[in-house]
Amino acid sequence: MVSYLEFEKPLAALEARIAELRTLAADGDVDLASEIARLEKKSAALLSSTYGALTPWQKTQVARHPMRPHFVDYVRLAFTEFMPLGGDRYFGEDEAILGGFARLDGRRVMLIGHEKGHDTATRIRHNFGMGKPEGYRKAIRLMELAGRFGLPVVTLVDTSGAFPGVEAEERGQAEAIARSTEACLSLPVPMVSVIVGEGGSGGAVALASAERVLMLEHSVYSVISPEGASSILWRTPEKAPDAAEAMKVTAQHLERLGVIDRIVPEPVGGAHRDPALTAQRLAGVIGEELDTLAKIPGNDRIRLREERFLRIGRS
């Protein structure tokens, strides 16, 4: 069952009417096929026009959609032979950041990413995708392991930000994020990062400092959430739509600014409407990028990785 966002109310009403007519047609002798077909055509057109003109704030809502596919979905739909590896070898296991060996179209990779969870139990278990120091230290361990084995690293980023709790600060949250970012930048193997939902603050950058950074069409990437920026600038979270517009959080804005390299198209209506097709497209694009990067010598890749970040913000 589709969960509708606030701006999708007209679409929800139309699709509810279609479902009602289908029920009537199944239960009675009235031929409603032509009317159902007409409404389905109208619904498809409305869905296409709605998602073709989303505002930055609406894209933020889509990126946070409760049914949007997460790390575990992409593992199931786009990768094979996933072997999870846990623990940072210092403190413990953090289930907000998952990772392990995997295969992508036969290619061995080290796969790392944020997992938000799909229901109350799994969201609590995965801490809503907000990594703690042990999660980032686990990511460092896996990246170093990938470097030793010569495996390319693929990261799927989807977090509102690193966990801001007192216990995380006590265990060195800032230091762990900084060292994870450093580990990305110094990797001797190819690295491709994809923002698949939210890319929030340093918690996202720590897994996205790659030579190729991609974004799904309706994902967002920013230094702070629109609500957080609104609270700072206007002393109220109600200006979040204005903040999202000003911050240029969308994939389309960030591609023009040179912050990301490529946009991966989503199915009409967002990734949550067809996770399998989204995963198929994502796998194909990641494979293309890894093939390109494999042709570049290791030292050149590291230099290019550093240069791409130093260029950001320059005119």
Secondary structure as GFF3:
##gff-version 3
##sequence-region A 1 315
A	DSSP	three_ten_helix	6	8	.	.	.	ID=ss1
A	DSSP	alpha_helix	9	27	.	.	.	ID=ss2
A	DSSP	alpha_helix	33	51	.	.	.	ID=ss3
A	DSSP	alpha_helix	56	63	.	.	.	ID=ss4
A	DSSP	alpha_helix	71	78	.	.	.	ID=ss5
A	DSSP	beta_strand	80	84	.	.	.	ID=ss6
A	DSSP	beta_strand	97	104	.	.	.	ID=ss7
A	DSSP	beta_strand	107	114	.	.	.	ID=ss8
A	DSSP	alpha_helix	120	125	.	.	.	ID=ss9
A	DSSP	three_ten_helix	127	129	.	.	.	ID=ss10
A	DSSP	alpha_helix	133	149	.	.	.	ID=ss11
A	DSSP	beta_strand	153	159	.	.	.	ID=ss12
A	DSSP	alpha_helix	166	170	.	.	.	ID=ss13
A	DSSP	alpha_helix	173	185	.	.	.	ID=ss14
A	DSSP	beta_strand	191	200	.	.	.	ID=ss15
A	DSSP	alpha_helix	201	205	.	.	.	ID=ss16
A	DSSP	beta_strand	212	216	.	.	.	ID=ss17
A	DSSP	beta_strand	220	222	.	.	.	ID=ss18
A	DSSP	alpha_helix	226	234	.	.	.	ID=ss19
A	DSSP	three_ten_helix	237	239	.	.	.	ID=ss20
A	DSSP	alpha_helix	240	247	.	.	.	ID=ss21
A	DSSP	alpha_helix	251	257	.	.	.	ID=ss22
A	DSSP	beta_strand	262	264	.	.	.	ID=ss23
A	DSSP	three_ten_helix	271	273	.	.	.	ID=ss24
A	DSSP	alpha_helix	275	294	.	.	.	ID=ss25
A	DSSP	alpha_helix	298	311	.	.	.	ID=ss26
###
